[in-house]
Amino acid sequence: MKINHNGNRIDTTLGHITAAISDVAFEYSADTKDADHLARLILAEMLKNASLRDEIIKRPFIRN
């Protein structure tokens, strides 16, 4: 994981984030089912609240 100098962005992968969330969820949950549910809720909330400084990015959809 690399933190940019401006302090606003962390360069990492979704896989690393998911693994870290899962590790913490398993530490605080009684069983596997609860840990999976907790990790899913956390990841969904993070992605829902993620934004690029309120900018709307429009990328054209290219069909092959």
C-alpha positions in Angstrom: 0.0 0.0 0.0 1.4 3.4 -1.0 0.2 6.7 0.3 0.4 9.7 -2.1 2.1 12.8 -0.9 -1.1 14.9 -0.9 -2.6 12.7 1.8 -5.9 12.2 0.0 -5.4 8.9 -1.7 -4.1 5.5 -0.9 -2.9 3.3 -3.8 -4.0 -0.3 -3.1 -6.1 -3.0 -4.6 -9.7 -4.0 -3.9 -8.3 -7.5 -3.0 -6.0 -6.0 -0.3 -8.9 -3.9 1.1 -11.2 -7.0 1.2 -8.6 -9.1 2.9 -8.0 -6.5 5.6 -11.7 -6.0 6.2 -12.2 -9.8 6.4 -9.3 -10.2 8.9 -10.8 -7.7 11.2 -14.4 -9.1 10.8 -13.2 -12.6 11.7 -11.5 -11.2 14.8 -14.7 -9.6 16.1 -17.3 -12.2 15.0 -18.4 -15.4 16.7 -18.6 -17.5 13.6 -17.8 -17.5 9.9 -21.3 -16.5 8.8 -21.3 -13.4 11.0 -17.8 -12.5 9.9 -18.8 -12.8 6.2 -21.9 -10.7 6.8 -19.9 -8.0 8.7 -17.2 -7.8 6.0 -19.9 -7.5 3.3 -21.6 -4.7 5.1 -18.4 -2.8 5.7 -17.2 -3.1 2.1 -20.6 -2.1 0.7 -20.7 1.0 2.9 -17.1 2.0 1.9 -17.9 1.6 -1.8 -21.2 3.4 -1.5 -19.5 6.4 0.2 -16.5 6.4 -2.1 -16.2 9.4 -4.4 -13.6 11.3 -6.4 -14.0 14.6 -4.7 -17.6 14.9 -5.9 -16.5 14.8 -9.5 -18.6 13.0 -12.0 -16.5 10.9 -14.3 -18.1 10.1 -17.7 -16.4 7.3 -19.6 -17.8 6.3 -23.0 -18.9 2.7 -23.2 -17.1 1.1 -26.1 -18.6 -2.0 -27.7 -16.6 -4.4 -29.7 
